[in-house]
Amino acid sequence: MSTWKSAGITYLQYANICARAVRNSLKDDVRAAALRRNQNNLKFAKWENGAQKEQQFVNPPKSN
């Protein structure tokens, strides 16, 4: 049996824990770039009569 299964977590949770551990072990300059890649920006757009309307962010990205 897989370790993550015996721990009672899903594979996605296991992968997220591993990714967080790798990012935390990086040097400061490389860690900052890795943390920026970790952010997700989700957009949606309504379609009416076969035409796409304006796209909007679900959660607007934070400006640094």
Summary of the structure (lengths in Angstrom):
residues: 64
radius of gyration: 18.2
end to end distance: 43.9
largest distance: 51.7
contacts: 103
relative contact order: 0.10
helix: 45%
strand: 20%
